[in-house]
Amino acid sequence: MPMRPIDIDDEVFAFLQSHSEPLVDTPNDVLRRLLLDGGDPATERRPGDLAPLIKAGLLKAGDVLVHHQPRRGLTHEAVVTADGWIEIEDGRSFSKPSPALKAQTGTEINGYGKYVLKERPEVRLQDLREQARGQA
């Protein structure tokens, strides 16, 4: 099938990004899912990697994840969504912690090992993942 270019504004592009799986979905994939496959923007994406931690009661929607970069003097925050995704400051959402943290820092980094809970900074996502595995 031939592809045809279309122009979209920044707001529409941001919407498409917020409903896509980074490095997997193209804008066409998102539009197809929403317009042709009858997808509901609120429910069309699959659960993110943090969904099992929410189900286990170890995380909840709205929890804030933090990563400090002391040498650069930067602090990055992200919010856990109800479907287990991670939403970063610029509004983009990621299904996995490491790509979310890479988008914030610009470097490959282990999101499970580096993100901590804002309200409990001694608790890493890795600790919660191990705790959830122990409950299973």
Contact map, one row per residue, 1 for C-alpha under 8 A:
1110000000000000000000000000000000000000000000000000000000000000000000000000000000000000000000000000000000000000000000000000000000000000
1111000000000000000000000000000000000000000000000000000000000000000000000000000000000000000000000000000000000000000000000000000000000000
1111100000000000000000000000000000000000000000000000000000000000000000000000000000000000000000000000000000000000000000000000000000000000
0111110000000000000000000000000000000000000000000000000000000000000000000000000000000000000000000000000000000000000000000000000000000000
0011111000000000000000000000000000000000000000000000000000000000000000000000000000000000000000000000000000000000000000000000000000000000
0001111100000000000000000000000000000000000000000000000000000000000000000000000000000000000000000000000000000000000000000000000000000000
0000111110000000000000000000000000000000000000000000000000000000000000000000000000000000000000000000000000000000000000000000000000000000
0000011111011000000000000000000000000000000000000000000000000000000000000000000000000000000000000000000000000000000000000000000000000000
0000001111111000000000000000000000000000000000000000000000000000000000000000000000000000000000000000000000000000000000000000000000000000
0000000111111100000000000000000000000000000000000000000000000000000000000000000000000000000000000000000000000000000000000000000000000000
0000000011111110000000000000000000000000000000000000000000000000000000000000000000000000000000000000000000000000000000000000000000000000
0000000111111111000000000000000000000000000000000000000000000000000000000000000000000000000000000000000000000000000000000000000000000000
0000000111111111100000000000000000000000000000000000000000000000000000000000000000000000000000000000000000000000000000000000000000000000
0000000001111111110000000000000000000000000000000000000000000000000000000000000000000000001100000000000000000000000000000000000000000000
0000000000111111111000000000000000000000000000000000000000000000000000000000000000000000000000000000000000000000000000000000000000000000
0000000000011111111100000010011000000000000000000000000000000000000000000000000000000000000000000000000000000000000000000000000000000000
0000000000001111111111000010000000000000000000000000000000000000000000000000000000000000000110000000000000000000000000000000000000000000
0000000000000111111100000000000000000000000000000000000000000000000000000000000000000000001110000000000000000000000000000000000000000000
0000000000000011111110000000010000000000100010000000000000000000000000000000000000000000000010000000000000000000000000000000000000000000
0000000000000001111111011110010000000000000010000000000000000000000000000000000000000000000010000000000000000000000000000000000000000000
0000000000000000101111111000000000000000000000000000000000000000000000000000000000000000000001100000000000000000000000000000000000000000
0000000000000000100111111000000000000000000000000000000000000000000000000000000000000000000001000000000000000000000000000000000000000000
0000000000000000000011111100000000000000000000000000000000000000000000000000000000000000000000000000000000000000000000000000000000000000
0000000000000000000111111100000000000000000000000000000000000000000000000000000000000000000000000000000000000000000000000000000000000000
0000000000000000000111111111110000000000000000000000000000000000000000000000000000000000000000000000000000000000000000000000000000000000
0000000000000000000100111111110000000000000000000000000000000000000000000000000000000000000000000000000000000000000000000000000000000000
0000000000000001100100001111111000000000000000000000000000000000000000000000000000000000000000000000000000000000000000000000000000000000
0000000000000000000000001111111100000000000000000000000000000000000000000000000000000000000000000000000000000000000000000000000000000000
0000000000000000000000001111111110000000000000000000000000000000000000000000000000000000000000000000000000000000000000000000000000000000
0000000000000001001100001111111111000000000000000000000000000000000000000000000000000000000000000000000000000000000000000000000000000000
0000000000000001000000000011111111110000000000000000000000000000000000000000000000000000000000000000000000000000000000000000000000000000
0000000000000000000000000001111111111000000000000000000000000000000000000000000000000000000000000000000000000000000000000000000000000000
0000000000000000000000000000111111111110000100000000000000000000000000000000000000000000000000000000000000000000000000000000000000000000
0000000000000000000000000000011111111111100100000000000000000000000000000000000000000000000000000000000000000000000000000000000000000000
0000000000000000000000000000001111111110000000000000000000000000000000000000000000000000000000000000000000000000000000000000000000000000
0000000000000000000000000000001111111110000000000000000000000000000000000000000000000000000000000000000000000000000000000000000000000000
0000000000000000000000000000000111111110000000000000000000000000000000000000000000000000000000000000000000000000000000000000000000000000
0000000000000000000000000000000011111111000000000000000000000000000000000000000000000000000000000000000000000000000000000000000000000000
0000000000000000000000000000000011111111101100000000000000000000000000000000000000000000000000000000000000000000000000000000000000000000
0000000000000000000000000000000001000111111100000000000000000000000000000000000000000000000000000000000000000000000000000000000000000000
0000000000000000001000000000000001000011111110000000000000000000000000000000000000000000000000000000000000000000000000000000000000000000
0000000000000000000000000000000000000001111110000000000000000000000000000000000000000000000000000000000000000000000000000000000000000000
0000000000000000000000000000000000000011111111000000000000000000000000000000000000000000000000000000000000000000000000000000000000000000
0000000000000000000000000000000011000011111111000000000000000000000000000000000000000000000000000000000000000000000000000000000000000000
0000000000000000001100000000000000000000111111100000000000000000000000000000000000000000000000000000000000000000000000000000000000000000
0000000000000000000000000000000000000000001111110000000000000000000000000000000000100000000000000000000000000000000000000000000000000000
0000000000000000000000000000000000000000000011111110000000000000000000000000000000111000000000100000000000000000000000000000000000000000
0000000000000000000000000000000000000000000001111110000000000000000000000000000000111100000001110000000000000000000000000000000000000000
0000000000000000000000000000000000000000000000111111000000000000000000000000000000011000000000111000000000000000000000000000000000000000
0000000000000000000000000000000000000000000000111111110000100000000000000000000100111000000000110000000000000000000000000000000000000000
0000000000000000000000000000000000000000000000111111111000000000000000000000000001111000000000000000000000000000000000000000000000000000
0000000000000000000000000000000000000000000000001111111100000000000000000000000000010000000000000000000000000000000000000000000000010000
0000000000000000000000000000000000000000000000000111111111100000000000000000000000000000000000000000000000000000000000000000000110010000
0000000000000000000000000000000000000000000000000111111111111000000000000000000001010000000000000000000000000000000000000000000000000000
0000000000000000000000000000000000000000000000000011111111100000000000000000000000000000000000000000000000000000000000000000000000000000
0000000000000000000000000000000000000000000000000001111111100000000000000000000000000000000000000000000000000000000000000000000000010000
0000000000000000000000000000000000000000000000000000111111110000000000000000000000000000000000000000000000000000000000000000000000000000
0000000000000000000000000000000000000000000000000000111111110000000000000000000000000000000000000000000000000000000000000000000100010000
0000000000000000000000000000000000000000000000000100111111111010000000000000000000000000000000000000000000000000000000000000000000000000
0000000000000000000000000000000000000000000000000000010011111110000000000000000111000000000000000000000000000000000000000000000000000000
0000000000000000000000000000000000000000000000000000010000111110000000000000001111110000000000000000000000000000000000000000000000000000
0000000000000000000000000000000000000000000000000000000000011111000000000000001111000000000000000000000000000000000000000000000000000000
0000000000000000000000000000000000000000000000000000000000111111100000000000001100000000000000000000000000000000000011000000000000000000
0000000000000000000000000000000000000000000000000000000000000111110000000000111100000000000000000000000000000000000011100000000000000000
0000000000000000000000000000000000000000000000000000000000000011111000000000111100000000000000000000000000000000001111000000000000000000
0000000000000000000000000000000000000000000000000000000000000001111100000011110000000000000000000000000000000000001111000000000000000000
0000000000000000000000000000000000000000000000000000000000000000111110000011100000000000000000000000000000000000011100000000000000000000
0000000000000000000000000000000000000000000000000000000000000000011111001111000000000000000000000000000000000000000000000000000000000000
0000000000000000000000000000000000000000000000000000000000000000001111111110000000000000000000000000000000000000000000000000000000000000
0000000000000000000000000000000000000000000000000000000000000000000111111110000000000000000000000000000000000000000000000000000000000000
0000000000000000000000000000000000000000000000000000000000000000000011111100000000000000000000000000000000000000000000000000000000000000
0000000000000000000000000000000000000000000000000000000000000000000011111100000000000000000000000000000000000000000000000000000000000000
0000000000000000000000000000000000000000000000000000000000000000000111111110000000000000000000000000000000000000000000000000000000000000
0000000000000000000000000000000000000000000000000000000000000000000111111111000000000000000000000000000000000000000000000000000000000000
0000000000000000000000000000000000000000000000000000000000000000011111001111100000000000000000000000000000000000000000000000000000000000
0000000000000000000000000000000000000000000000000000000000000000011100000111110000000000100000000000000100000000000000000000000000000000
0000000000000000000000000000000000000000000000000000000000000001111000000011111000000001100000000000000000000000000000000000000000000000
0000000000000000000000000000000000000000000000000000000000000001110000000001111100000111100000000000000000000000000000000000000000000000
0000000000000000000000000000000000000000000000000000000000001111100000000000111110000111000000000000000000000000000000000000000000000000
0000000000000000000000000000000000000000000000000100000000011111100000000000011111011110000000000000000000000000000000000000000000000000
0000000000000000000000000000000000000000000000000000000000011100000000000000001111111110000000000000000000000000000000000000000000000000
0000000000000000000000000000000000000000000000000010010000011100000000000000000111111000000000000000000000000000000000000000000000000000
0000000000000000000000000000000000000000000001110110000000001000000000000000000011111000000000000000000000000000000000000000000000000000
0000000000000000000000000000000000000000000000111111010000001000000000000000000111111100000000100000000000000000000000000000000000000000
0000000000000000000000000000000000000000000000111110000000000000000000000000000111111110000011110000000000000000000000000000000000000000
0000000000000000000000000000000000000000000000010000000000000000000000000000011110011111000011111001000000000000000000000000000000000000
0000000000000000000000000000000000000000000000000000000000000000000000000000011110001111101111000001000000000000000000000000000000000000
0000000000000000000000000000000000000000000000000000000000000000000000000000111000000111111110000001000100000000000000000000000000000000
0000000000000000000000000000000000000000000000000000000000000000000000000001110000000011111100000000000000000000000000000000000000000000
0000000000000000000000000000000000000000000000000000000000000000000000000000000000000001111100000000000000000000000000000000000000000000
0000000000000100010000000000000000000000000000000000000000000000000000000000000000000011111110000000000000000000000000000000000000000000
0000000000000100110000000000000000000000000000000000000000000000000000000000000000000011111111000000000000000000000000000000000000000000
0000000000000000111100000000000000000000000000000000000000000000000000000000000000001111001111100001000000000000000000000000000000000000
0000000000000000000011000000000000000000000000010000000000000000000000000000000000001110000111111011000000000000000000000000000000000000
0000000000000000000010000000000000000000000000111100000000000000000000000000000000011100000011111000000000000000000000000000000000000000
0000000000000000000000000000000000000000000000011100000000000000000000000000000000001100000001111111000000000010000000000000000000000000
0000000000000000000000000000000000000000000000001000000000000000000000000000000000000100000001111111100000000111001000000000000000000000
0000000000000000000000000000000000000000000000000000000000000000000000000000000000000000000000011111110000011111000000000000000000000000
0000000000000000000000000000000000000000000000000000000000000000000000000000000000000000000001011111111000010010000000000000000000000000
0000000000000000000000000000000000000000000000000000000000000000000000000000000000000111000011011111111100000010000000000000000000000000
0000000000000000000000000000000000000000000000000000000000000000000000000000000000000000000000001111111111001110001000000000000000000000
0000000000000000000000000000000000000000000000000000000000000000000000000000000000000000000000000111111111111000000000000000000000000000
0000000000000000000000000000000000000000000000000000000000000000000000000000000000000000000000000011111111100000000000000000000000000000
0000000000000000000000000000000000000000000000000000000000000000000000000001000000000001000000000001111111000000000000000000000000000000
0000000000000000000000000000000000000000000000000000000000000000000000000000000000000000000000000000111111100000000000000000000000000000
0000000000000000000000000000000000000000000000000000000000000000000000000000000000000000000000000000111111110000000000000000000000000000
0000000000000000000000000000000000000000000000000000000000000000000000000000000000000000000000000000011011111000000000000000000000000000
0000000000000000000000000000000000000000000000000000000000000000000000000000000000000000000000000110010001111100000000000000000000000000
0000000000000000000000000000000000000000000000000000000000000000000000000000000000000000000000000100110000111110010000000000000000000000
0000000000000000000000000000000000000000000000000000000000000000000000000000000000000000000000001100100000011111110000000000000000000000
0000000000000000000000000000000000000000000000000000000000000000000000000000000000000000000000011111100000001111111000000000100000000000
0000000000000000000000000000000000000000000000000000000000000000000000000000000000000000000000001100000000000111111000000001110000000000
0000000000000000000000000000000000000000000000000000000000000000000000000000000000000000000000000000000000000111111000000001110000000000
0000000000000000000000000000000000000000000000000000000000000000001000000000000000000000000000000000000000001111111100000001100000000000
0000000000000000000000000000000000000000000000000000000000000000111000000000000000000000000000001000100000000011111110000001100000000000
0000000000000000000000000000000000000000000000000000000000000000111000000000000000000000000000000000000000000000011111011111100000000000
0000000000000000000000000000000000000000000000000000000000000011110000000000000000000000000000000000000000000000001111111111100000000000
0000000000000000000000000000000000000000000000000000000000000011110000000000000000000000000000000000000000000000000111111000000000000000
0000000000000000000000000000000000000000000000000000000000000001000000000000000000000000000000000000000000000000000011111000000000000000
0000000000000000000000000000000000000000000000000000000000000000000000000000000000000000000000000000000000000000000111111110000000000000
0000000000000000000000000000000000000000000000000000000000000000000000000000000000000000000000000000000000000000000111111111000000000000
0000000000000000000000000000000000000000000000000000000000000000000000000000000000000000000000000000000000000000000110011111000000000000
0000000000000000000000000000000000000000000000000000000000000000000000000000000000000000000000000000000000000000000110011111101100000000
0000000000000000000000000000000000000000000000000000000000000000000000000000000000000000000000000000000000000001111110001111111100000000
0000000000000000000000000000000000000000000000000000000000000000000000000000000000000000000000000000000000000011111110000011111110000000
0000000000000000000000000000000000000000000000000000000000000000000000000000000000000000000000000000000000000001100000000001111111000000
0000000000000000000000000000000000000000000000000000000000000000000000000000000000000000000000000000000000000000000000000011111111100000
0000000000000000000000000000000000000000000000000000100001000000000000000000000000000000000000000000000000000000000000000011111111110000
0000000000000000000000000000000000000000000000000000100000000000000000000000000000000000000000000000000000000000000000000000111111111000
0000000000000000000000000000000000000000000000000000000000000000000000000000000000000000000000000000000000000000000000000000011111111100
0000000000000000000000000000000000000000000000000000000000000000000000000000000000000000000000000000000000000000000000000000001111111110
0000000000000000000000000000000000000000000000000001100101000000000000000000000000000000000000000000000000000000000000000000000111111111
0000000000000000000000000000000000000000000000000000000000000000000000000000000000000000000000000000000000000000000000000000000011111111
0000000000000000000000000000000000000000000000000000000000000000000000000000000000000000000000000000000000000000000000000000000001111111
0000000000000000000000000000000000000000000000000000000000000000000000000000000000000000000000000000000000000000000000000000000000111111
0000000000000000000000000000000000000000000000000000000000000000000000000000000000000000000000000000000000000000000000000000000000011111
